[in-house]
């Protein structure tokens, strides 16, 4: 009976608990680019609780999710959470304009040509968008989700990152 309850709870989980073999190392080893086309070593984010959201301007579910990510950043920044939007595009000016139009208040970095491989290394074998990885202060992936996260899921992710 306990096993059945555990399975039902796992199925009801708003996002997938990270598999033991997933590592955040590929992300922290990556060099991405800010909206001014300057190189940014992702290693600079080590030790911080992160919600890392892979997205693109042309992705409809990504657009729906952005206001919730903005809200999480606004309400939980004082607790130490960092939302990082990792855009799969190469050209910074249109992404910068898009971020401004959507009132994005969190860091946006571009992957250029490394996005698909990076997502796959983090457990997104389908390379679909949006894709979110939740990382705690120890650098462990504590959860991930392929698809847009709801407000409740983002709150749960924030709590998981801060533990």
Beta strands, then each sheet from edge to edge (+ up, - down):
strand 1: 16-17
strand 2: 31-33
strand 3: 39-41
strand 4: 50-55
strand 5: 82-87
strand 6: 107-110
strand 7: 131-135
strand 8: 141-146
sheet 1: 1+ 8- 7+ 4- 5- 6-
sheet 2: 2+ 3-
end
